Amino acid sequence: MTNILLTGSSRGIGAAIAKALDLPDVALVGHGTTSGIPADFSDPAAPQALWQSALDRLDGRIDVLINNAGVFDANPLDRPHDEWVAEWERTMRINLTASAELCRLAVAHWQQRHAPGRIVNIASRAAYRGDSPAHWHYAASKAGMVAMTKSIARGYAAEGILAFAICPGFTMTGMGEDYLASRGGDKLLADIPLGRVAQPEEVATAAKFLALEAPPSMTGGVIDVNGASYVR
């Protein structure tokens, strides 16, 4: 049995990942307001409390951590300075710091058990391509997630601790639909050679592969799911 903790499992990509991992040999604990353990990642105490609650539900063992929870709120440059900084810090705490804390707890857990483990971080195309002028904070948080993933992969591969990232482009979640409409819809789609945004199930397929099947030599790898709208 593979025990998995998935953050942000209530909707969109997270819900699709939870569905893809609904398998007889997987025990999954979700985090979210409607589909798992509630935890507000803007609260610095939340990640550690979530980790402990998940451990309790999974009989003291977590084998895979999937960090999917995140926010994507606009932060226009012309906001009052204090408000702009507050939104920057909130986004960093939710998108990056909470994920970092969970990664740290996971690595320590596997080291203490002398056991292998896997981390799958859901980042974004914005980590490489950047984002709109109102989303500096989002792009920076996802770039940090990719760099963190690579650092974990390099640092702990010899101990059987593997780390991967997925960088979706626009994905047809509620968040993605709102952004698509706000940016002009058809004009945005014209920038995607595939001609459409990704479906949550496509990202979930990649997450399932990395969580359960990817060969160890892939550690440190980043899978793009963006319809060729950004190629590296």
ABEGO torsion letter per residue (X at the ends): XBBBBBBGAABEAAAAAAAAABBAABBBBBBEAAABBBBBAABAAAAAAAAAAAAAAAGGBBABBBBABBBBBBBBAABBAAAAAAAAAAAAAAAAAAAAAAAAAAAAAAAAAGBBBBBBBBBBAAAAAEBBAAAAAAAAAAAAAAAAAAAAAAAAAAAGBBBBBBBBBBBBBAAAAAAAAAAGGAAAAAABAAGBBBBAAAAAAAAAAAAAABBAAABGBBBBBAGGABBX
